[in-house]
């Protein structure tokens, strides 16, 4: 029987990119859940990274995000604007990248659920550097 996994939204966000990105991923057999919190001090200059994976549902919790569609981050095919409280469903295998917009406290926080699980998140309990500027694992 699979073990239930629990993490704290307040204390378990692991720093991936110093002073810029704090995230926690929980990986199950059929989906992955990522809590992603960019902070304006460093998060504003983390370059967008185009990627594709399984179907994704994103809930923008704080701040906002412009989701650029397509493989070329410099010449996107289109854009989707996410504001606080907006949910987006991204079809599987659709290339996209994002540009964050920060709230008054300098945060851009969202919850991402992807099925099948995102391979780059590794197995549950692991922290892997996802952004190329990151130096922590």
PAVEXSE-23927 format. One line per 2 residues: number of its first residue (from 0); their letters; for each residue x, y, z of N, C-alpha, C, O. Coordinates in nm, 4 decimals, always signed. Last residue first. Layout:
N
NUM = a = X,Y,Z,X,Y,Z,X,Y,Z,X,Y,Z | ...
! end
This chain:
137
136 = xx = +2.0836,+2.1527,-0.4015,+2.0095,+2.0302,-0.4321,+1.9669,+1.9649,-0.3028,+1.9028,+1.8598,-0.3048 | +2.1637,+2.4686,-0.5386,+2.1339,+2.3841,-0.4240,+2.0574,+2.2611,-0.4677,+1.9762,+2.2661,-0.5602
134 = xx = +2.1898,+2.6452,-0.7395,+2.3127,+2.5794,-0.6947,+2.2884,+2.4918,-0.5723,+2.3836,+2.4458,-0.5093 | +2.0294,+2.7563,-1.0410,+2.0248,+2.7051,-0.9047,+2.1526,+2.6338,-0.8672,+2.2166,+2.5700,-0.9508
132 = xx = +2.0186,+2.8234,-1.2986,+2.0966,+2.9126,-1.2137,+2.1020,+2.8631,-1.0695,+2.1712,+2.9212,-0.9860 | +1.8451,+2.6377,-1.4160,+1.9898,+2.6242,-1.4394,+2.0757,+2.7159,-1.3549,+2.1952,+2.6903,-1.3398
130 = xx = +1.5978,+2.4920,-1.2065,+1.6405,+2.6067,-1.2859,+1.7920,+2.6065,-1.2983,+1.8612,+2.5779,-1.2006 | +1.6076,+2.2583,-1.0528,+1.5303,+2.2616,-1.1756,+1.5720,+2.3770,-1.2649,+1.5806,+2.3610,-1.3866
128 = xx = +1.7763,+2.0465,-0.8492,+1.7821,+2.1806,-0.9068,+1.7101,+2.1775,-1.0397,+1.7477,+2.1020,-1.1294 | +1.5748,+1.8477,-0.6385,+1.6645,+1.8563,-0.7519,+1.6628,+1.9994,-0.8029,+1.5591,+2.0657,-0.7998
126 = xx = +1.5160,+1.6760,-0.3575,+1.5136,+1.8118,-0.4093,+1.6176,+1.8167,-0.5191,+1.7358,+1.7924,-0.4945 | +1.3036,+1.3996,-0.2713,+1.4265,+1.4522,-0.3294,+1.4075,+1.6000,-0.3619,+1.2961,+1.6440,-0.3904
124 = xx = +1.0464,+1.3392,-0.1933,+1.1463,+1.3590,-0.0891,+1.2790,+1.4096,-0.1410,+1.3604,+1.4583,-0.0626 | +0.9706,+1.1375,-0.4746,+0.9240,+1.2134,-0.3598,+1.0321,+1.2211,-0.2527,+1.1006,+1.1227,-0.2248
122 = xx = +1.2103,+1.1632,-0.7420,+1.1204,+1.0873,-0.6567,+1.0813,+1.1718,-0.5372,+1.1511,+1.2670,-0.5024 | +1.2108,+1.4314,-0.9843,+1.2691,+1.3166,-0.9166,+1.1642,+1.2412,-0.8373,+1.0444,+1.2539,-0.8623
120 = xx = +1.1314,+1.6380,-1.1373,+1.1166,+1.6557,-0.9930,+1.1788,+1.5398,-0.9159,+1.1975,+1.5494,-0.7946 | +1.1512,+1.5535,-1.3984,+1.2618,+1.6334,-1.3454,+1.2485,+1.6624,-1.1963,+1.3449,+1.7072,-1.1342
118 = xx = +0.9073,+1.4248,-1.4491,+1.0273,+1.3439,-1.4258,+1.1390,+1.4241,-1.3612,+1.2138,+1.3713,-1.2790 | +0.5997,+1.4927,-1.3187,+0.7134,+1.5546,-1.3862,+0.8403,+1.4783,-1.3499,+0.8761,+1.4689,-1.2325
116 = xx = +0.3492,+1.2340,-1.3496,+0.4408,+1.3160,-1.2712,+0.5553,+1.3735,-1.3556,+0.6012,+1.3109,-1.4511 | +0.1089,+1.2728,-1.6278,+0.1830,+1.1961,-1.5284,+0.2861,+1.2838,-1.4576,+0.3092,+1.3969,-1.5003
114 = xx = +0.0071,+1.5540,-1.4425,-0.0084,+1.4103,-1.4607,+0.0252,+1.3734,-1.6054,-0.0257,+1.4373,-1.6975 | +0.0588,+1.8075,-1.2025,+0.0915,+1.7548,-1.3350,+0.0714,+1.6038,-1.3356,+0.1124,+1.5340,-1.2428
112 = xx = -0.0164,+2.1068,-1.0504,-0.0433,+1.9630,-1.0447,-0.0269,+1.9090,-1.1866,-0.0904,+1.9582,-1.2799 | +0.1108,+2.3812,-0.8788,+0.1069,+2.3101,-1.0069,+0.0817,+2.1615,-0.9817,+0.1506,+2.0988,-0.9013
110 = xx = +0.0502,+2.6864,-0.7339,+0.0410,+2.5431,-0.7112,+0.0242,+2.4773,-0.8469,-0.0663,+2.5129,-0.9224 | +0.2463,+2.9847,-0.6734,+0.1465,+2.9044,-0.7431,+0.1594,+2.7565,-0.7073,+0.2622,+2.7094,-0.6586
108 = xx = +0.3416,+3.3160,-0.6103,+0.3220,+3.1824,-0.5552,+0.2151,+3.1088,-0.6342,+0.1071,+3.1622,-0.6594 | +0.5469,+3.5629,-0.5786,+0.4696,+3.5055,-0.6888,+0.4579,+3.3567,-0.6569,+0.5533,+3.2810,-0.6746
106 = xx = +0.6157,+3.8533,-0.3794,+0.5972,+3.7092,-0.3956,+0.5166,+3.6777,-0.5205,+0.4302,+3.7548,-0.5624 | +0.6409,+4.1145,-0.2747,+0.7484,+4.0565,-0.3545,+0.7380,+3.9072,-0.3742,+0.8402,+3.8395,-0.3849
104 = xx = +0.4251,+4.2275,-0.1574,+0.5262,+4.1722,-0.0666,+0.6385,+4.1025,-0.1422,+0.7230,+4.0376,-0.0805 | +0.2609,+4.2902,-0.3698,+0.3210,+4.4000,-0.2932,+0.4284,+4.3534,-0.1960,+0.5141,+4.4324,-0.1564
102 = xx = +0.3552,+4.0328,-0.6114,+0.2592,+4.1108,-0.5345,+0.3331,+4.2176,-0.4535,+0.4544,+4.2333,-0.4674 | +0.5083,+4.0087,-0.9382,+0.5126,+3.9948,-0.7929,+0.4073,+4.0819,-0.7244,+0.3742,+4.1903,-0.7723
100 = xx = +0.5002,+3.8010,-1.2106,+0.4654,+3.9348,-1.1641,+0.4436,+3.9229,-1.0131,+0.3688,+3.8366,-0.9670 | +0.7169,+3.6004,-1.4201,+0.6452,+3.6278,-1.2961,+0.6135,+3.7755,-1.2793,+0.6868,+3.8629,-1.3255
98 = xx = +0.6783,+3.4228,-1.7089,+0.7389,+3.5444,-1.6553,+0.6541,+3.5868,-1.5361,+0.5333,+3.6067,-1.5494 | +0.7352,+3.0914,-1.8386,+0.6606,+3.1905,-1.7624,+0.7453,+3.3092,-1.7212,+0.8664,+3.2984,-1.7014
96 = xx = +0.6640,+2.8649,-2.1100,+0.7550,+2.9247,-2.0135,+0.6772,+3.0331,-1.9416,+0.5642,+3.0636,-1.9798 | +0.5854,+2.5634,-2.2931,+0.5500,+2.6898,-2.2302,+0.6628,+2.7364,-2.1391,+0.7466,+2.6569,-2.0965
94 = xx = +0.4609,+2.3109,-2.5085,+0.5743,+2.3889,-2.4598,+0.5260,+2.5226,-2.4058,+0.4383,+2.5868,-2.4636 | +0.2574,+2.0511,-2.4291,+0.2516,+2.1876,-2.4826,+0.3682,+2.2668,-2.4239,+0.3739,+2.2878,-2.3027
92 = xx = +0.2191,+1.7957,-2.3233,+0.3197,+1.8132,-2.4288,+0.3154,+1.9505,-2.4954,+0.3646,+1.9656,-2.6072 | -0.1227,+1.8364,-2.2257,+0.0039,+1.7623,-2.2215,+0.0890,+1.7954,-2.3438,+0.0374,+1.8198,-2.4528
90 = xx = -0.2644,+2.1656,-2.1770,-0.2639,+2.0315,-2.2363,-0.1250,+1.9663,-2.2268,-0.0233,+2.0354,-2.2208 | -0.3239,+2.3269,-1.8767,-0.2323,+2.3223,-1.9906,-0.2344,+2.1804,-2.0480,-0.2089,+2.0846,-1.9751
88 = xx = -0.5535,+2.5167,-1.7203,-0.5286,+2.3767,-1.7550,-0.4475,+2.3783,-1.8844,-0.4950,+2.4244,-1.9882 | -0.5406,+2.7550,-1.4594,-0.5147,+2.7250,-1.6004,-0.4961,+2.5746,-1.6155,-0.4303,+2.5116,-1.5327
86 = xx = -0.7131,+2.9725,-1.2445,-0.6669,+2.8356,-1.2685,-0.6516,+2.8161,-1.4191,-0.7384,+2.8557,-1.4968 | -0.6714,+3.2587,-1.0388,-0.6995,+3.2035,-1.1718,-0.6382,+3.0643,-1.1836,-0.5260,+3.0408,-1.1388
84 = xx = -0.5893,+3.3693,-0.8008,-0.7161,+3.2977,-0.8029,-0.7516,+3.2347,-0.9363,-0.8520,+3.1642,-0.9462 | -0.4074,+3.6319,-0.9447,-0.4420,+3.5594,-0.8226,-0.5805,+3.4973,-0.8344,-0.6766,+3.5638,-0.8730
82 = xx = -0.3689,+3.5677,-1.2987,-0.3783,+3.6584,-1.1847,-0.4150,+3.5749,-1.0632,-0.4505,+3.4580,-1.0777 | -0.2098,+3.4920,-1.5942,-0.2625,+3.4356,-1.4703,-0.2564,+3.5419,-1.3614,-0.1505,+3.5992,-1.3355
80 = xx = -0.2490,+3.5083,-1.9371,-0.2244,+3.5874,-1.8167,-0.2905,+3.5206,-1.6966,-0.4111,+3.4956,-1.6966 | -0.0815,+3.3534,-2.1976,-0.1956,+3.3411,-2.1081,-0.1601,+3.4182,-1.9814,-0.0533,+3.3967,-1.9240
78 = xx = +0.0226,+3.4002,-2.5386,+0.0412,+3.4172,-2.3954,-0.0910,+3.4016,-2.3224,-0.1977,+3.4316,-2.3759 | +0.2036,+3.2695,-2.8265,+0.0893,+3.3322,-2.7615,+0.1156,+3.3418,-2.6129,+0.2197,+3.2965,-2.5654
76 = xx = +0.4461,+3.1907,-2.9173,+0.3321,+3.1769,-3.0085,+0.2072,+3.2460,-2.9541,+0.1153,+3.2770,-3.0300 | +0.7388,+3.3924,-2.8403,+0.6300,+3.2994,-2.8076,+0.5181,+3.3021,-2.9106,+0.4979,+3.4010,-2.9811
74 = xx = +1.0349,+3.4440,-2.8741,+0.9303,+3.4672,-2.9745,+0.8149,+3.3704,-2.9490,+0.7944,+3.2767,-3.0262 | +1.1914,+3.3744,-2.6606,+1.2071,+3.5089,-2.7145,+1.1013,+3.5436,-2.8187,+1.0804,+3.6612,-2.8483
72 = xx = +1.1382,+3.1114,-2.6087,+1.0988,+3.2075,-2.5065,+1.1093,+3.3512,-2.5569,+1.0440,+3.4406,-2.5029 | +1.0154,+2.8747,-2.8146,+1.1057,+2.9885,-2.8209,+1.0619,+3.0947,-2.7201,+0.9607,+3.1616,-2.7413
70 = xx = +0.8086,+2.6883,-2.7856,+0.9442,+2.6517,-2.7447,+1.0388,+2.7704,-2.7360,+1.1336,+2.7675,-2.6575 | +0.4890,+2.8022,-2.6486,+0.5848,+2.7731,-2.7550,+0.7239,+2.7465,-2.7009,+0.7541,+2.7775,-2.5856
68 = xx = +0.3437,+3.0636,-2.4587,+0.3272,+2.9347,-2.5255,+0.4281,+2.9201,-2.6379,+0.4507,+3.0140,-2.7142 | +0.3934,+3.2058,-2.1444,+0.4200,+3.2170,-2.2877,+0.4177,+3.0786,-2.3497,+0.4821,+2.9865,-2.2995
66 = xx = +0.2154,+3.3269,-1.8911,+0.2586,+3.1983,-1.9446,+0.2719,+3.2150,-2.0958,+0.1728,+3.2359,-2.1659 | +0.2745,+3.5551,-1.6548,+0.2427,+3.5480,-1.7966,+0.3002,+3.4174,-1.8472,+0.4219,+3.3991,-1.8464
64 = xx = +0.1409,+3.5738,-1.3309,+0.2366,+3.5118,-1.4214,+0.1844,+3.5245,-1.5641,+0.0653,+3.5067,-1.5900 | +0.1224,+3.7250,-1.0007,+0.0691,+3.6828,-1.1296,+0.1783,+3.6209,-1.2140,+0.2945,+3.6161,-1.1735
62 = xx = +0.0468,+3.7112,-0.6500,+0.1122,+3.7718,-0.7655,+0.0454,+3.7264,-0.8934,-0.0732,+3.6934,-0.8949 | -0.0616,+3.3884,-0.5394,-0.0188,+3.5261,-0.5098,+0.0548,+3.5803,-0.6307,+0.1178,+3.5051,-0.7050
60 = xx = -0.1711,+3.1632,-0.6753,-0.2137,+3.1977,-0.5401,-0.1799,+3.3417,-0.5019,-0.2610,+3.4096,-0.4388 | -0.2832,+3.0087,-0.9538,-0.2012,+3.1233,-0.9145,-0.2537,+3.1733,-0.7799,-0.3671,+3.2203,-0.7708
58 = xx = -0.2767,+2.6796,-1.0274,-0.3547,+2.7757,-0.9515,-0.2603,+2.8865,-0.9068,-0.1674,+2.8614,-0.8301 | -0.2650,+2.4661,-1.3031,-0.1936,+2.5656,-1.2242,-0.2933,+2.6584,-1.1572,-0.3840,+2.7102,-1.2222
56 = xx = -0.2373,+2.1479,-1.4253,-0.3339,+2.2424,-1.3712,-0.2554,+2.3349,-1.2790,-0.1871,+2.2887,-1.1876 | -0.1129,+1.9812,-1.7101,-0.0859,+2.0588,-1.5892,-0.2048,+2.1468,-1.5538,-0.2647,+2.2113,-1.6398
54 = xx = -0.0171,+1.6781,-1.8680,-0.1211,+1.7780,-1.8469,-0.0989,+1.8471,-1.7121,-0.0700,+1.7814,-1.6121 | +0.3474,+1.6457,-1.8862,+0.2094,+1.5985,-1.8876,+0.1107,+1.7122,-1.8686,+0.1496,+1.8282,-1.8547
52 = xx = +0.5547,+1.8839,-2.0566,+0.5392,+1.7655,-1.9720,+0.3942,+1.7203,-1.9818,+0.3255,+1.7546,-2.0781 | +0.8017,+2.1187,-2.1582,+0.6754,+2.0497,-2.1822,+0.6730,+1.9250,-2.0955,+0.7776,+1.8677,-2.0648
50 = xx = +0.9537,+2.4474,-2.1461,+0.9482,+2.3050,-2.1136,+0.8104,+2.2505,-2.1476,+0.7145,+2.3261,-2.1638 | +1.1683,+2.7240,-2.1280,+1.0615,+2.6562,-2.2000,+1.0681,+2.5060,-2.1725,+1.1755,+2.4459,-2.1757
48 = xx = +1.2301,+2.9375,-1.8786,+1.2799,+2.8089,-1.9298,+1.1634,+2.7367,-1.9967,+1.0701,+2.6932,-1.9291 | +1.3301,+3.2736,-1.8070,+1.2270,+3.1750,-1.8391,+1.2892,+3.0516,-1.9034,+1.3894,+3.0614,-1.9742
46 = xx = +1.5815,+3.3475,-1.5551,+1.5348,+3.3463,-1.6936,+1.4250,+3.2430,-1.7168,+1.4255,+3.1369,-1.6544 | +1.5383,+3.5398,-1.2760,+1.5548,+3.4003,-1.3170,+1.4993,+3.3891,-1.4585,+1.3817,+3.4182,-1.4805
44 = xx = +1.4928,+3.7937,-1.1790,+1.5892,+3.7796,-1.2887,+1.6222,+3.6338,-1.3218,+1.7223,+3.6066,-1.3881 | +1.3083,+3.7735,-0.9777,+1.2747,+3.8586,-1.0916,+1.3710,+3.8384,-1.2079,+1.3350,+3.8631,-1.3230
42 = xx = +1.4168,+3.6287,-0.7714,+1.3279,+3.5599,-0.8642,+1.2949,+3.6403,-0.9875,+1.2579,+3.5843,-1.0906 | +1.5477,+3.7908,-0.5966,+1.6287,+3.7187,-0.6947,+1.5416,+3.6583,-0.8042,+1.5874,+3.6389,-0.9168
40 = xx = +1.3402,+3.9475,-0.4814,+1.4809,+3.9838,-0.4650,+1.5687,+3.9172,-0.5706,+1.6558,+3.9825,-0.6280 | +1.0857,+3.8287,-0.5197,+1.1309,+3.9355,-0.6090,+1.2800,+3.9652,-0.5978,+1.3411,+4.0048,-0.6970
38 = xx = +1.0505,+3.4793,-0.5226,+1.0634,+3.6009,-0.4417,+1.1322,+3.7067,-0.5269,+1.2273,+3.6761,-0.5988 | +0.8272,+3.2192,-0.6067,+0.9338,+3.3091,-0.6492,+0.9328,+3.4298,-0.5573,+0.8263,+3.4777,-0.5183
36 = xx = +0.7304,+2.9163,-0.5182,+0.7243,+3.0510,-0.4641,+0.8467,+3.1293,-0.5103,+0.9569,+3.1088,-0.4594 | +0.5362,+2.6423,-0.5822,+0.6467,+2.7210,-0.6364,+0.6297,+2.8645,-0.5898,+0.5279,+2.9278,-0.6175
34 = xx = +0.4616,+2.3212,-0.5212,+0.4346,+2.4537,-0.4677,+0.5567,+2.5362,-0.5032,+0.6679,+2.5052,-0.4603 | +0.3540,+2.0559,-0.7218,+0.4628,+2.1474,-0.6900,+0.4080,+2.2778,-0.6353,+0.3189,+2.3384,-0.6949
32 = xx = +0.2809,+1.7240,-0.7534,+0.2283,+1.8509,-0.7046,+0.3471,+1.9371,-0.6659,+0.4311,+1.8957,-0.5860 | +0.2285,+1.4721,-0.9964,+0.3201,+1.5461,-0.9104,+0.2535,+1.6775,-0.8744,+0.1794,+1.7352,-0.9540
30 = xx = +0.0717,+1.1472,-1.0396,+0.0803,+1.2916,-1.0547,+0.1910,+1.3483,-0.9679,+0.2412,+1.2816,-0.8774 | +0.0841,+0.8736,-1.0038,+0.0080,+0.9226,-1.1180,+0.0180,+1.0737,-1.1392,-0.0222,+1.1239,-1.2441
28 = xx = +0.2500,+0.8277,-0.7821,+0.2585,+0.7375,-0.8967,+0.1921,+0.7957,-1.0210,+0.2380,+0.7706,-1.1325 | +0.3814,+1.1477,-0.6724,+0.3102,+1.0225,-0.6529,+0.3261,+0.9351,-0.7756,+0.4069,+0.9651,-0.8635
26 = xx = +0.5788,+1.3851,-0.5270,+0.5627,+1.3027,-0.6463,+0.4945,+1.1724,-0.6087,+0.5432,+1.0967,-0.5247 | +0.5940,+1.7154,-0.4454,+0.5540,+1.5850,-0.3943,+0.5182,+1.5023,-0.5168,+0.4376,+1.5441,-0.5999
24 = xx = +0.8196,+1.9789,-0.4165,+0.7459,+1.8894,-0.5054,+0.7159,+1.7608,-0.4309,+0.8017,+1.7049,-0.3626 | +0.8632,+2.3104,-0.3345,+0.8525,+2.1750,-0.2822,+0.7715,+2.0946,-0.3813,+0.6652,+2.1387,-0.4252
22 = xx = +1.0696,+2.6051,-0.3474,+0.9686,+2.5133,-0.3986,+0.9728,+2.3808,-0.3260,+1.0730,+2.3444,-0.2644 | +1.1699,+2.9274,-0.4046,+1.1514,+2.8279,-0.3007,+1.0434,+2.7341,-0.3505,+0.9364,+2.7791,-0.3915
20 = xx = +1.3881,+3.1470,-0.5508,+1.2867,+3.0454,-0.5757,+1.2875,+2.9460,-0.4614,+1.3906,+2.8885,-0.4263 | +1.5565,+3.3481,-0.4345,+1.4722,+3.3731,-0.5499,+1.3611,+3.2739,-0.5707,+1.2496,+3.3129,-0.6052
18 = xx = +1.7647,+3.2952,-0.2566,+1.6947,+3.4239,-0.2489,+1.6045,+3.4498,-0.3679,+1.5784,+3.5659,-0.3994 | +1.8890,+3.0388,-0.4630,+1.9076,+3.1223,-0.3450,+1.8403,+3.2585,-0.3587,+1.8567,+3.3278,-0.4592
16 = xx = +1.6764,+2.8081,-0.5747,+1.7611,+2.9151,-0.6263,+1.7692,+3.0183,-0.5154,+1.6685,+3.0785,-0.4780 | +1.5634,+2.6403,-0.3815,+1.6282,+2.5831,-0.4984,+1.7216,+2.6847,-0.5621,+1.8339,+2.6510,-0.5996
14 = xx = +1.4585,+2.5684,-0.0622,+1.5209,+2.6701,-0.1450,+1.5960,+2.6032,-0.2596,+1.6825,+2.5187,-0.2365 | +1.1483,+2.4155,-0.0015,+1.2935,+2.4039,-0.0078,+1.3501,+2.5060,-0.1039,+1.2970,+2.5275,-0.2128
12 = xx = +0.8984,+2.4411,+0.2233,+0.9383,+2.4865,+0.0907,+1.0901,+2.4917,+0.0865,+1.1525,+2.5649,+0.1633 | +0.8132,+2.3675,+0.4790,+0.8859,+2.2692,+0.4002,+0.9236,+2.3140,+0.2596,+0.9760,+2.2336,+0.1825
10 = xx = +0.6599,+2.5599,+0.6160,+0.7965,+2.5323,+0.6592,+0.8765,+2.4409,+0.5680,+0.9990,+2.4373,+0.5793 | +0.4051,+2.6082,+0.4935,+0.4839,+2.7160,+0.5535,+0.6300,+2.6815,+0.5744,+0.7165,+2.7664,+0.5525
8 = xx = +0.3005,+2.3705,+0.4015,+0.3061,+2.4819,+0.3087,+0.3975,+2.5925,+0.3617,+0.4608,+2.6630,+0.2831 | +0.4411,+2.0646,+0.4832,+0.3866,+2.1893,+0.5337,+0.4069,+2.3000,+0.4324,+0.5178,+2.3207,+0.3832
6 = xx = +0.3332,+1.7500,+0.3508,+0.4341,+1.8523,+0.3722,+0.3661,+1.9802,+0.4146,+0.2484,+2.0021,+0.3860 | +0.2838,+1.4028,+0.3326,+0.2367,+1.5295,+0.3861,+0.3544,+1.6252,+0.3929,+0.4633,+1.5869,+0.4357
4 = xx = +0.1692,+1.1110,+0.1797,+0.2769,+1.2079,+0.1896,+0.2193,+1.3415,+0.2348,+0.1183,+1.3877,+0.1816 | +0.0962,+0.7708,+0.2524,+0.0488,+0.9081,+0.2374,+0.1664,+1.0028,+0.2569,+0.2533,+0.9782,+0.3406
2 = xx = +0.2268,+0.4925,+0.0738,+0.2305,+0.5754,+0.1934,+0.1751,+0.7148,+0.1625,+0.2046,+0.7707,+0.0568 | +0.0535,+0.2222,-0.0809,+0.1315,+0.3447,-0.0906,+0.1171,+0.4259,+0.0377,+0.0116,+0.4282,+0.1011
0 = x = +0.0843,-0.1174,+0.0000,+0.0000,+0.0000,+0.0000,+0.0889,+0.1237,+0.0000,+0.1881,+0.1294,+0.0726
! end
